[in-house]
Amino acid sequence: MKHFLAIVTLTFTMSSKGARATTSFNLSCPEKFIATVTNVEDVEASSAFPKVEVDFQIIQTLKGEKLFSKKIQVVKDGPVKFKSGEIYTVESNNVWLCSATLFSKI
C-alpha cells in the first residue's frame, strides 16, 4: 500500500508540473489560425541551419489579431515538412512557429 501511494503521489506531482509547463508555453504563442500554405521557398543561409520561408493564406483566425496572410521561417528539415496547398492549424509568436498541425492534405 505504501508503494501504491508513493506512485500515485509521484504521478500526480509530475502531471501537475506538465500542465503548468503546457500553460506557460501556450501563453507565449498569442496567435492561432487555420491557413493554407501558398508558397515554400529556401532562405539564404545566415545561420548553421538551412531555413525555408512558408507563406500562409489565413482562412480563419482563432486567437490574436486578424490577418489575411503570414510568413514564417522554419528549419528546412525540421519536424514539419510544409507543402503548398496543405492546410494547417498554426500557433505562432510573431515570426516564430510554436506548433503546426496538419488539418488537410492536398
PABA-438696 format. One record per atom (N, C-alpha, C, O): atom name; residue in three letters; residue number from 1; z, x, y; chain. Coordinates in steps of 0.2 Angstrom, whole numbers, m for minus. Each point is the difference from the previous one (the first is absolute). Example, Ala and Ser with C-alpha at 12.3 -4.5 7.8 and 13.67 -1.06 7.14 Angstrom:
<atoms>
+------+------+-----+-------+-------+-------+-------+
! atom ! rest !  nr !    pz !    px !    py ! kette !
+------+------+-----+-------+-------+-------+-------+
!    N !  ALA !   1 !    39 !    66 !   m28 !     A !
!   CA !  ALA !   1 !     0 !    m4 !     6 !     A !
!    C !  ALA !   1 !     0 !     4 !     6 !     A !
!    O !  ALA !   1 !     3 !     5 !    m1 !     A !
!    N !  SER !   2 !    m7 !    m7 !     6 !     A !
!   CA !  SER !   2 !     1 !     4 !     6 !     A !
!    C !  SER !   2 !     3 !    m4 !     5 !     A !
!    O !  SER !   2 !     1 !     3 !     6 !     A !
+------+------+-----+-------+-------+-------+-------+
</atoms>
This chain:
<atoms>
+------+------+-----+-------+-------+-------+-------+
! atom ! rest !  nr !    pz !    px !    py ! kette !
+------+------+-----+-------+-------+-------+-------+
!    N !  MET !   1 !     0 !     4 !    m6 !     A !
!   CA !  MET !   1 !     0 !    m4 !     6 !     A !
!    C !  MET !   1 !     0 !     4 !     6 !     A !
!    O !  MET !   1 !    m3 !    m1 !     5 !     A !
!    N !  LYS !   2 !     7 !     7 !    m5 !     A !
!   CA !  LYS !   2 !     0 !     4 !     6 !     A !
!    C !  LYS !   2 !    m7 !     3 !     1 !     A !
!    O !  LYS !   2 !    m2 !     1 !     6 !     A !
!    N !  HIS !   3 !    m2 !     1 !   m11 !     A !
!   CA !  HIS !   3 !    m6 !     3 !     1 !     A !
!    C !  HIS !   3 !    m5 !    m5 !     3 !     A !
!    O !  HIS !   3 !    m4 !     1 !     4 !     A !
!    N !  PHE !   4 !     5 !    m8 !    m6 !     A !
!   CA !  PHE !   4 !    m5 !    m5 !     2 !     A !
!    C !  PHE !   4 !     2 !    m1 !     8 !     A !
!    O !  PHE !   4 !    m5 !    m1 !     4 !     A !
!    N !  LEU !   5 !    11 !     1 !    m2 !     A !
!   CA !  LEU !   5 !     1 !    m1 !     7 !     A !
!    C !  LEU !   5 !    m2 !     6 !     4 !     A !
!    O !  LEU !   5 !    m3 !    m1 !     6 !     A !
!    N !  ALA !   6 !     3 !     7 !    m8 !     A !
!   CA !  ALA !   6 !    m2 !     6 !     3 !     A !
!    C !  ALA !   6 !    m8 !    m1 !     1 !     A !
!    O !  ALA !   6 !    m3 !     2 !     5 !     A !
!    N !  ILE !   7 !    m1 !    m4 !   m10 !     A !
!   CA !  ILE !   7 !    m7 !    m1 !     0 !     A !
!    C !  ILE !   7 !    m2 !    m5 !     5 !     A !
!    O !  ILE !   7 !    m4 !     1 !     4 !     A !
!    N !  VAL !   8 !     8 !    m7 !    m4 !     A !
!   CA !  VAL !   8 !    m2 !    m5 !     5 !     A !
!    C !  VAL !   8 !     2 !     2 !     7 !     A !
!    O !  VAL !   8 !    m4 !    m1 !     4 !     A !
!    N !  THR !   9 !     9 !     4 !    m3 !     A !
!   CA !  THR !   9 !     2 !     3 !     7 !     A !
!    C !  THR !   9 !    m5 !     5 !     2 !     A !
!    O !  THR !   9 !    m3 !    m1 !     6 !     A !
!    N !  LEU !  10 !     1 !     5 !   m10 !     A !
!   CA !  LEU !  10 !    m5 !     5 !     2 !     A !
!    C !  LEU !  10 !    m7 !    m3 !     1 !     A !
!    O !  LEU !  10 !    m3 !     2 !     5 !     A !
!    N !  THR !  11 !     1 !    m7 !    m9 !     A !
!   CA !  THR !  11 !    m6 !    m3 !     1 !     A !
!    C !  THR !  11 !     0 !    m4 !     7 !     A !
!    O !  THR !  11 !    m5 !     0 !     3 !     A !
!    N !  PHE !  12 !    10 !    m4 !    m2 !     A !
!   CA !  PHE !  12 !     1 !    m3 !     6 !     A !
!    C !  PHE !  12 !    m1 !     4 !     6 !     A !
!    O !  PHE !  12 !    m3 !    m1 !     5 !     A !
!    N !  THR !  13 !     7 !     7 !    m5 !     A !
!   CA !  THR !  13 !     0 !     5 !     5 !     A !
!    C !  THR !  13 !    m7 !     2 !     2 !     A !
!    O !  THR !  13 !    m2 !     1 !     5 !     A !
!    N !  MET !  14 !    m2 !     1 !   m11 !     A !
!   CA !  MET !  14 !    m6 !     3 !     1 !     A !
!    C !  MET !  14 !    m5 !    m5 !     3 !     A !
!    O !  MET !  14 !    m4 !     1 !     4 !     A !
!    N !  SER !  15 !     5 !    m7 !    m6 !     A !
!   CA !  SER !  15 !    m5 !    m6 !     2 !     A !
!    C !  SER !  15 !     1 !    m1 !     7 !     A !
!    O !  SER !  15 !    m5 !    m2 !     4 !     A !
!    N !  SER !  16 !    11 !     2 !    m1 !     A !
!   CA !  SER !  16 !     2 !    m2 !     7 !     A !
!    C !  SER !  16 !    m3 !     6 !     4 !     A !
!    O !  SER !  16 !    m2 !    m2 !     6 !     A !
!    N !  LYS !  17 !     3 !     8 !    m8 !     A !
!   CA !  LYS !  17 !    m3 !     6 !     4 !     A !
!    C !  LYS !  17 !    m8 !    m1 !     0 !     A !
!    O !  LYS !  17 !    m3 !     1 !     5 !     A !
!    N !  GLY !  18 !     0 !    m3 !   m10 !     A !
!   CA !  GLY !  18 !    m7 !    m1 !     0 !     A !
!    C !  GLY !  18 !    m2 !    m5 !     4 !     A !
!    O !  GLY !  18 !    m5 !     0 !     4 !     A !
!    N !  ALA !  19 !     8 !    m6 !    m3 !     A !
!   CA !  ALA !  19 !    m1 !    m5 !     4 !     A !
!    C !  ALA !  19 !     0 !     2 !     7 !     A !
!    O !  ALA !  19 !    m4 !    m2 !     5 !     A !
!    N !  ARG !  20 !     9 !     6 !    m3 !     A !
!   CA !  ARG !  20 !     1 !     2 !     7 !     A !
!    C !  ARG !  20 !    m6 !     5 !     2 !     A !
!    O !  ARG !  20 !    m3 !     0 !     5 !     A !
!    N !  ALA !  21 !     1 !     4 !   m10 !     A !
!   CA !  ALA !  21 !    m5 !     5 !     1 !     A !
!    C !  ALA !  21 !    m7 !    m4 !     2 !     A !
!    O !  ALA !  21 !    m4 !     2 !     4 !     A !
!    N !  THR !  22 !     3 !    m7 !    m8 !     A !
!   CA !  THR !  22 !    m6 !    m4 !     0 !     A !
!    C !  THR !  22 !     0 !    m4 !     7 !     A !
!    O !  THR !  22 !    m5 !     0 !     4 !     A !
!    N !  THR !  23 !    11 !    m2 !    m2 !     A !
!   CA !  THR !  23 !     0 !    m4 !     7 !     A !
!    C !  THR !  23 !    m1 !     5 !     5 !     A !
!    O !  THR !  23 !    m4 !    m2 !     5 !     A !
!    N !  SER !  24 !     7 !     8 !    m5 !     A !
!   CA !  SER !  24 !    m2 !     5 !     6 !     A !
!    C !  SER !  24 !    m7 !     2 !     0 !     A !
!    O !  SER !  24 !    m3 !     1 !     5 !     A !
!    N !  PHE !  25 !     0 !     0 !   m11 !     A !
!   CA !  PHE !  25 !    m7 !     1 !     0 !     A !
!    C !  PHE !  25 !    m4 !    m5 !     3 !     A !
!    O !  PHE !  25 !    m5 !     1 !     4 !     A !
!    N !  ASN !  26 !     6 !    m7 !    m6 !     A !
!   CA !  ASN !  26 !    m4 !    m6 !     3 !     A !
!    C !  ASN !  26 !     1 !     0 !     8 !     A !
!    O !  ASN !  26 !    m5 !    m3 !     3 !     A !
!    N !  LEU !  27 !    11 !     4 !    m1 !     A !
!   CA !  LEU !  27 !     1 !     0 !     8 !     A !
!    C !  LEU !  27 !    m4 !     5 !     3 !     A !
!    O !  LEU !  27 !    m2 !    m1 !     6 !     A !
!    N !  SER !  28 !     0 !     6 !    m9 !     A !
!   CA !  SER !  28 !    m4 !     6 !     3 !     A !
!    C !  SER !  28 !    m8 !    m2 !     0 !     A !
!    O !  SER !  28 !    m4 !     4 !     2 !     A !
!    N !  CYS !  29 !     2 !   m10 !    m5 !     A !
!   CA !  CYS !  29 !    m7 !    m2 !     0 !     A !
!    C !  CYS !  29 !    m1 !    m6 !     3 !     A !
!    O !  CYS !  29 !     0 !    m6 !    m3 !     A !
!    N !  PRO !  30 !     0 !     5 !     9 !     A !
!   CA !  PRO !  30 !     0 !    m6 !     4 !     A !
!    C !  PRO !  30 !    m7 !    m4 !     0 !     A !
!    O !  PRO !  30 !     0 !    m6 !     2 !     A !
!    N !  GLU !  31 !    m5 !     9 !    m5 !     A !
!   CA !  GLU !  31 !    m6 !    m4 !    m1 !     A !
!    C !  GLU !  31 !    m2 !    m1 !    m7 !     A !
!    O !  GLU !  31 !     1 !     4 !    m5 !     A !
!    N !  LYS !  32 !    m3 !   m11 !     4 !     A !
!   CA !  LYS !  32 !    m2 !    m2 !    m7 !     A !
!    C !  LYS !  32 !    m6 !    m4 !     1 !     A !
!    O !  LYS !  32 !     0 !    m5 !     4 !     A !
!    N !  PHE !  33 !    m6 !     6 !    m8 !     A !
!   CA !  PHE !  33 !    m5 !    m4 !     1 !     A !
!    C !  PHE !  33 !    m5 !     0 !    m7 !     A !
!    O !  PHE !  33 !     1 !     4 !    m4 !     A !
!    N !  ILE !  34 !    m5 !    m9 !     4 !     A !
!   CA !  ILE !  34 !    m5 !     0 !    m5 !     A !
!    C !  ILE !  34 !    m7 !     1 !     3 !     A !
!    O !  ILE !  34 !    m1 !    m2 !     5 !     A !
!    N !  ALA !  35 !    m2 !     7 !    m8 !     A !
!   CA !  ALA !  35 !    m6 !     3 !     3 !     A !
!    C !  ALA !  35 !    m5 !     2 !    m5 !     A !
!    O !  ALA !  35 !     1 !     2 !    m6 !     A !
!    N !  THR !  36 !    m8 !    m2 !     8 !     A !
!   CA !  THR !  36 !    m5 !     2 !    m4 !     A !
!    C !  THR !  36 !    m2 !     7 !     2 !     A !
!    O !  THR !  36 !     0 !     2 !     6 !     A !
!    N !  VAL !  37 !    m1 !     3 !   m10 !     A !
!   CA !  VAL !  37 !    m2 !     7 !     1 !     A !
!    C !  VAL !  37 !    m7 !    m1 !     2 !     A !
!    O !  VAL !  37 !    m5 !    m2 !    m4 !     A !
!    N !  THR !  38 !     3 !     5 !    10 !     A !
!   CA !  THR !  38 !    m7 !    m1 !     2 !     A !
!    C !  THR !  38 !    m3 !     7 !     0 !     A !
!    O !  THR !  38 !    m6 !     1 !     0 !     A !
!    N !  ASN !  39 !    10 !     5 !     0 !     A !
!   CA !  ASN !  39 !    m3 !     6 !     0 !     A !
!    C !  ASN !  39 !     5 !     5 !    m2 !     A !
!    O !  ASN !  39 !     6 !     0 !     2 !     A !
!    N !  VAL !  40 !    m8 !     5 !    m6 !     A !
!   CA !  VAL !  40 !     4 !     6 !    m2 !     A !
!    C !  VAL !  40 !    m4 !     6 !     1 !     A !
!    O !  VAL !  40 !    m5 !     1 !    m3 !     A !
!    N !  GLU !  41 !     8 !     4 !     8 !     A !
!   CA !  GLU !  41 !    m4 !     6 !     2 !     A !
!    C !  GLU !  41 !     5 !     6 !    m1 !     A !
!    O !  GLU !  41 !     6 !    m1 !     1 !     A !
!    N !  ASP !  42 !    m9 !     6 !    m3 !     A !
!   CA !  ASP !  42 !     4 !     7 !     0 !     A !
!    C !  ASP !  42 !     2 !     2 !     7 !     A !
!    O !  ASP !  42 !    m4 !    m1 !     4 !     A !
!    N !  VAL !  43 !    10 !     4 !    m3 !     A !
!   CA !  VAL !  43 !     2 !     2 !     6 !     A !
!    C !  VAL !  43 !     0 !     8 !     0 !     A !
!    O !  VAL !  43 !     2 !     3 !    m6 !     A !
!    N !  GLU !  44 !    m5 !     0 !    11 !     A !
!   CA !  GLU !  44 !     0 !     7 !     0 !     A !
!    C !  GLU !  44 !     7 !     3 !    m1 !     A !
!    O !  GLU !  44 !     5 !    m2 !     3 !     A !
!    N !  ALA !  45 !    m4 !     6 !    m8 !     A !
!   CA !  ALA !  45 !     7 !     3 !    m2 !     A !
!    C !  ALA !  45 !     3 !     4 !     5 !     A !
!    O !  ALA !  45 !    m3 !     5 !     2 !     A !
!    N !  SER !  46 !     9 !    m8 !     1 !     A !
!   CA !  SER !  46 !     4 !     4 !     5 !     A !
!    C !  SER !  46 !     6 !     2 !    m3 !     A !
!    O !  SER !  46 !     5 !     3 !     3 !     A !
!    N !  SER !  47 !    m4 !    m5 !   m10 !     A !
!   CA !  SER !  47 !     6 !     2 !    m3 !     A !
!    C !  SER !  47 !    m2 !     2 !    m7 !     A !
!    O !  SER !  47 !    m6 !     1 !    m2 !     A !
!    N !  ALA !  48 !    11 !     1 !    m2 !     A !
!   CA !  ALA !  48 !    m1 !     2 !    m7 !     A !
!    C !  ALA !  48 !    m3 !    m5 !    m5 !     A !
!    O !  ALA !  48 !    m3 !     1 !    m5 !     A !
!    N !  PHE !  49 !     4 !    m8 !     7 !     A !
!   CA !  PHE !  49 !    m2 !    m5 !    m4 !     A !
!    C !  PHE !  49 !    m6 !    m4 !     3 !     A !
!    O !  PHE !  49 !     0 !    m2 !     5 !     A !
!    N !  PRO !  50 !    m6 !     2 !    m9 !     A !
!   CA !  PRO !  50 !    m5 !    m4 !     3 !     A !
!    C !  PRO !  50 !     2 !    m8 !     1 !     A !
!    O !  PRO !  50 !     4 !    m2 !    m4 !     A !
!    N !  LYS !  51 !    m7 !    m1 !     9 !     A !
!   CA !  LYS !  51 !     2 !    m6 !     2 !     A !
!    C !  LYS !  51 !    m7 !    m5 !     0 !     A !
!    O !  LYS !  51 !    m5 !     3 !     1 !     A !
!    N !  VAL !  52 !     6 !    m9 !    m1 !     A !
!   CA !  VAL !  52 !    m5 !    m5 !     1 !     A !
!    C !  VAL !  52 !     3 !    m5 !     6 !     A !
!    O !  VAL !  52 !     6 !    m1 !     0 !     A !
!    N !  GLU !  53 !   m11 !    m1 !     4 !     A !
!   CA !  GLU !  53 !     2 !    m6 !     4 !     A !
!    C !  GLU !  53 !    m2 !    m6 !    m2 !     A !
!    O !  GLU !  53 !    m6 !    m1 !    m2 !     A !
!    N !  VAL !  54 !    10 !    m4 !     1 !     A !
!   CA !  VAL !  54 !    m2 !    m7 !    m3 !     A !
!    C !  VAL !  54 !     0 !    m5 !     6 !     A !
!    O !  VAL !  54 !     5 !     0 !     4 !     A !
!    N !  ASP !  55 !   m10 !    m3 !    m3 !     A !
!   CA !  ASP !  55 !    m1 !    m5 !     5 !     A !
!    C !  ASP !  55 !     1 !    m7 !    m4 !     A !
!    O !  ASP !  55 !    m3 !    m2 !    m5 !     A !
!    N !  PHE !  56 !     8 !    m2 !     8 !     A !
!   CA !  PHE !  56 !     1 !    m7 !    m2 !     A !
!    C !  PHE !  56 !    m2 !    m5 !     5 !     A !
!    O !  PHE !  56 !     1 !     1 !     6 !     A !
!    N !  GLN !  57 !    m4 !    m6 !    m9 !     A !
!   CA !  GLN !  57 !    m1 !    m7 !     4 !     A !
!    C !  GLN !  57 !     6 !    m4 !    m2 !     A !
!    O !  GLN !  57 !     0 !    m2 !    m6 !     A !
!    N !  ILE !  58 !     4 !     0 !    11 !     A !
!   CA !  ILE !  58 !     6 !    m4 !    m2 !     A !
!    C !  ILE !  58 !    m2 !    m7 !    m1 !     A !
!    O !  ILE !  58 !    m3 !    m3 !     5 !     A !
!    N !  ILE !  59 !     5 !     0 !   m10 !     A !
!   CA !  ILE !  59 !    m1 !    m7 !    m2 !     A !
!    C !  ILE !  59 !     6 !    m4 !     3 !     A !
!    O !  ILE !  59 !    m1 !    m6 !     3 !     A !
!    N !  GLN !  60 !     7 !     8 !    m5 !     A !
!   CA !  GLN !  60 !     6 !    m4 !     2 !     A !
!    C !  GLN !  60 !     5 !     5 !     2 !     A !
!    O !  GLN !  60 !     2 !     5 !    m4 !     A !
!    N !  THR !  61 !     2 !    m6 !    10 !     A !
!   CA !  THR !  61 !     6 !     4 !     1 !     A !
!    C !  THR !  61 !     6 !    m3 !    m2 !     A !
!    O !  THR !  61 !     1 !    m6 !     1 !     A !
!    N !  LEU !  62 !     3 !     9 !    m5 !     A !
!   CA !  LEU !  62 !     6 !    m2 !    m3 !     A !
!    C !  LEU !  62 !     6 !     2 !     4 !     A !
!    O !  LEU !  62 !     5 !    m4 !     0 !     A !
!    N !  LYS !  63 !    m5 !     9 !     3 !     A !
!   CA !  LYS !  63 !     6 !     3 !     4 !     A !
!    C !  LYS !  63 !    m3 !     5 !     5 !     A !
!    O !  LYS !  63 !    m4 !     4 !    m1 !     A !
!    N !  GLY !  64 !     7 !    m5 !     7 !     A !
!   CA !  GLY !  64 !    m2 !     5 !     5 !     A !
!    C !  GLY !  64 !    m5 !    m3 !     5 !     A !
!    O !  GLY !  64 !    m2 !    m6 !     0 !     A !
!    N !  GLU !  65 !    m1 !    10 !     4 !     A !
!   CA !  GLU !  65 !    m5 !    m2 !     5 !     A !
!    C !  GLU !  65 !    m7 !    m2 !    m3 !     A !
!    O !  GLU !  65 !    m2 !     3 !    m5 !     A !
!    N !  LYS !  66 !     0 !    m9 !     7 !     A !
!   CA !  LYS !  66 !    m7 !    m2 !    m3 !     A !
!    C !  LYS !  66 !    m5 !     5 !     3 !     A !
!    O !  LYS !  66 !    m2 !     1 !     5 !     A !
!    N !  LEU !  67 !    m2 !     2 !   m10 !     A !
!   CA !  LEU !  67 !    m6 !     4 !     1 !     A !
!    C !  LEU !  67 !    m6 !    m3 !    m4 !     A !
!    O !  LEU !  67 !     1 !    m4 !    m5 !     A !
!    N !  PHE !  68 !    m6 !     7 !     7 !     A !
!   CA !  PHE !  68 !    m7 !    m2 !    m4 !     A !
!    C !  PHE !  68 !    m2 !     5 !    m4 !     A !
!    O !  PHE !  68 !    m4 !    m1 !    m5 !     A !
!    N !  SER !  69 !     6 !     8 !     6 !     A !
!   CA !  SER !  69 !    m2 !     5 !    m4 !     A !
!    C !  SER !  69 !     5 !     6 !     1 !     A !
!    O !  SER !  69 !     4 !     0 !     4 !     A !
!    N !  LYS !  70 !    m4 !     4 !    m9 !     A !
!   CA !  LYS !  70 !     5 !     6 !     0 !     A !
!    C !  LYS !  70 !    m3 !     6 !    m4 !     A !
!    O !  LYS !  70 !    m4 !    m1 !    m5 !     A !
!    N !  LYS !  71 !     5 !     7 !     8 !     A !
!   CA !  LYS !  71 !    m2 !     6 !    m4 !     A !
!    C !  LYS !  71 !     6 !     4 !    m2 !     A !
!    O !  LYS !  71 !     5 !     1 !     4 !     A !
!    N !  ILE !  72 !    m5 !     1 !   m10 !     A !
!   CA !  ILE !  72 !     6 !     4 !    m3 !     A !
!    C !  ILE !  72 !    m3 !     6 !    m4 !     A !
!    O !  ILE !  72 !    m5 !    m1 !    m3 !     A !
!    N !  GLN !  73 !     8 !     7 !     4 !     A !
!   CA !  GLN !  73 !    m2 !     5 !    m3 !     A !
!    C !  GLN !  73 !     5 !     1 !    m6 !     A !
!    O !  GLN !  73 !     6 !     0 !     1 !     A !
!    N !  VAL !  74 !    m9 !     2 !    m7 !     A !
!   CA !  VAL !  74 !     4 !     1 !    m6 !     A !
!    C !  VAL !  74 !    m2 !     6 !    m4 !     A !
!    O !  VAL !  74 !    m6 !     2 !     1 !     A !
!    N !  VAL !  75 !    10 !     1 !    m5 !     A !
!   CA !  VAL !  75 !    m2 !     5 !    m4 !     A !
!    C !  VAL !  75 !    m6 !    m2 !    m5 !     A !
!    O !  VAL !  75 !     0 !    m5 !    m3 !     A !
!    N !  LYS !  76 !    m5 !     9 !     3 !     A !
!   CA !  LYS !  76 !    m6 !    m1 !    m4 !     A !
!    C !  LYS !  76 !     1 !    m2 !    m7 !     A !
!    O !  LYS !  76 !    m2 !    m5 !    m2 !     A !
!    N !  ASP !  77 !     5 !     9 !    m2 !     A !
!   CA !  ASP !  77 !     2 !    m2 !    m7 !     A !
!    C !  ASP !  77 !     7 !    m2 !    m1 !     A !
!    O !  ASP !  77 !     3 !     2 !    m5 !     A !
!    N !  GLY !  78 !    m1 !    m6 !    10 !     A !
!   CA !  GLY !  78 !     7 !    m3 !    m1 !     A !
!    C !  GLY !  78 !     0 !    m6 !    m5 !     A !
!    O !  GLY !  78 !    m5 !    m1 !    m4 !     A !
!    N !  PRO !  79 !    11 !    m2 !     4 !     A !
!   CA !  PRO !  79 !     1 !    m5 !    m5 !     A !
!    C !  PRO !  79 !    m5 !    m6 !     1 !     A !
!    O !  PRO !  79 !    m1 !    m4 !    m5 !     A !
!    N !  VAL !  80 !    m1 !     2 !    11 !     A !
!   CA !  VAL !  80 !    m5 !    m6 !     1 !     A !
!    C !  VAL !  80 !    m7 !     3 !     1 !     A !
!    O !  VAL !  80 !    m1 !     4 !     5 !     A !
!    N !  LYS !  81 !    m4 !    m6 !    m9 !     A !
!   CA !  LYS !  81 !    m7 !     2 !     1 !     A !
!    C !  LYS !  81 !    m3 !    m6 !     4 !     A !
!    O !  LYS !  81 !    m2 !    m5 !    m4 !     A !
!    N !  PHE !  82 !     1 !     5 !    10 !     A !
!   CA !  PHE !  82 !    m3 !    m6 !     4 !     A !
!    C !  PHE !  82 !    m7 !     0 !    m1 !     A !
!    O !  PHE !  82 !    m3 !     5 !     0 !     A !
!    N !  LYS !  83 !     0 !   m11 !    m1 !     A !
!   CA !  LYS !  83 !    m7 !    m1 !     0 !     A !
!    C !  LYS !  83 !    m3 !    m5 !     4 !     A !
!    O !  LYS !  83 !     4 !    m5 !     1 !     A !
!    N !  SER !  84 !    m9 !     6 !     3 !     A !
!   CA !  SER !  84 !    m3 !    m6 !     4 !     A !
!    C !  SER !  84 !    m1 !    m6 !    m4 !     A !
!    O !  SER !  84 !    m2 !     0 !    m5 !     A !
!    N !  GLY !  85 !     4 !    m6 !     8 !     A !
!   CA !  GLY !  85 !     0 !    m6 !    m2 !     A !
!    C !  GLY !  85 !     6 !    m3 !    m4 !     A !
!    O !  GLY !  85 !     1 !    m6 !    m1 !     A !
!    N !  GLU !  86 !     4 !    11 !    m1 !     A !
!   CA !  GLU !  86 !     6 !    m2 !    m3 !     A !
!    C !  GLU !  86 !     5 !    m3 !     5 !     A !
!    O !  GLU !  86 !    m1 !     2 !     6 !     A !
!    N !  ILE !  87 !     5 !    m7 !    m8 !     A !
!   CA !  ILE !  87 !     5 !    m3 !     5 !     A !
!    C !  ILE !  87 !     7 !     2 !    m2 !     A !
!    O !  ILE !  87 !     1 !     0 !    m6 !     A !
!    N !  TYR !  88 !     3 !     3 !    11 !     A !
!   CA !  TYR !  88 !     6 !     2 !    m2 !     A !
!    C !  TYR !  88 !     6 !    m4 !     5 !     A !
!    O !  TYR !  88 !    m2 !    m2 !     5 !     A !
!    N !  THR !  89 !     8 !     2 !    m8 !     A !
!   CA !  THR !  89 !     5 !    m1 !     4 !     A !
!    C !  THR !  89 !     3 !     6 !     2 !     A !
!    O !  THR !  89 !     2 !     5 !    m4 !     A !
!    N !  VAL !  90 !    m1 !    m3 !    11 !     A !
!   CA !  VAL !  90 !     1 !     6 !     3 !     A !
!    C !  VAL !  90 !     7 !     0 !     4 !     A !
!    O !  VAL !  90 !     0 !    m5 !     4 !     A !
!    N !  GLU !  91 !     4 !     9 !    m5 !     A !
!   CA !  GLU !  91 !     6 !     1 !     5 !     A !
!    C !  GLU !  91 !    m1 !     7 !     3 !     A !
!    O !  GLU !  91 !    m1 !     5 !    m3 !     A !
!    N !  SER !  92 !     2 !    m5 !     9 !     A !
!   CA !  SER !  92 !    m1 !     7 !     4 !     A !
!    C !  SER !  92 !     5 !     0 !     6 !     A !
!    O !  SER !  92 !     3 !    m5 !     2 !     A !
!    N !  ASN !  93 !    m3 !    11 !     0 !     A !
!   CA !  ASN !  93 !     4 !     2 !     6 !     A !
!    C !  ASN !  93 !    m5 !     4 !     5 !     A !
!    O !  ASN !  93 !    m1 !     6 !    m1 !     A !
!    N !  ASN !  94 !    m2 !   m10 !     5 !     A !
!   CA !  ASN !  94 !    m5 !     3 !     5 !     A !
!    C !  ASN !  94 !    m6 !     3 !    m5 !     A !
!    O !  ASN !  94 !    m3 !    m5 !    m2 !     A !
!    N !  VAL !  95 !     2 !    11 !     2 !     A !
!   CA !  VAL !  95 !    m6 !     3 !    m4 !     A !
!    C !  VAL !  95 !     3 !     2 !    m7 !     A !
!    O !  VAL !  95 !    m4 !     3 !    m4 !     A !
!    N !  TRP !  96 !    10 !    m4 !     2 !     A !
!   CA !  TRP !  96 !     3 !     2 !    m6 !     A !
!    C !  TRP !  96 !     0 !    m5 !    m5 !     A !
!    O !  TRP !  96 !     2 !    m6 !     1 !     A !
!    N !  LEU !  97 !    m5 !     7 !    m7 !     A !
!   CA !  LEU !  97 !     0 !    m5 !    m5 !     A !
!    C !  LEU !  97 !     7 !     0 !    m4 !     A !
!    O !  LEU !  97 !     2 !     5 !    m2 !     A !
!    N !  CYS !  98 !     1 !   m11 !     2 !     A !
!   CA !  CYS !  98 !     7 !     0 !    m4 !     A !
!    C !  CYS !  98 !    m2 !    m3 !    m7 !     A !
!    O !  CYS !  98 !     3 !     3 !    m5 !     A !
!    N !  SER !  99 !    m7 !    m8 !     4 !     A !
!   CA !  SER !  99 !    m2 !    m2 !    m7 !     A !
!    C !  SER !  99 !    m7 !    m4 !     1 !     A !
!    O !  SER !  99 !    m1 !    m2 !     5 !     A !
!    N !  ALA ! 100 !    m2 !     2 !   m11 !     A !
!   CA !  ALA ! 100 !    m6 !    m4 !     0 !     A !
!    C !  ALA ! 100 !    m1 !    m2 !    m7 !     A !
!    O !  ALA ! 100 !     1 !     3 !    m5 !     A !
!    N !  THR ! 101 !    m2 !   m10 !     4 !     A !
!   CA !  THR ! 101 !     0 !    m3 !    m6 !     A !
!    C !  THR ! 101 !    m7 !    m4 !    m1 !     A !
!    O !  THR ! 101 !    m2 !    m3 !     5 !     A !
!    N !  LEU ! 102 !    m2 !     5 !   m10 !     A !
!   CA !  LEU ! 102 !    m6 !    m3 !    m1 !     A !
!    C !  LEU ! 102 !     0 !    m7 !    m1 !     A !
!    O !  LEU ! 102 !     4 !    m3 !    m4 !     A !
!    N !  PHE ! 103 !    m7 !    m1 !     9 !     A !
!   CA !  PHE ! 103 !     0 !    m8 !     0 !     A !
!    C !  PHE ! 103 !    m6 !    m2 !    m4 !     A !
!    O !  PHE ! 103 !     1 !    m5 !    m4 !     A !
!    N !  SER ! 104 !    m7 !     8 !     5 !     A !
!   CA !  SER ! 104 !    m6 !    m3 !    m3 !     A !
!    C !  SER ! 104 !    m5 !     6 !    m1 !     A !
!    O !  SER ! 104 !    m1 !     3 !     5 !     A !
!    N !  LYS ! 105 !    m2 !    m2 !   m11 !     A !
!   CA !  LYS ! 105 !    m5 !     5 !     0 !     A !
!    C !  LYS ! 105 !    m7 !    m3 !     2 !     A !
!    O !  LYS ! 105 !    m1 !    m6 !     1 !     A !
!    N !  ILE ! 106 !    m4 !    10 !     0 !     A !
!   CA !  ILE ! 106 !    m7 !    m2 !     1 !     A !
!    C !  ILE ! 106 !    m3 !    m3 !    m6 !     A !
!    O !  ILE ! 106 !    m5 !    m2 !     1 !     A !
+------+------+-----+-------+-------+-------+-------+
</atoms>
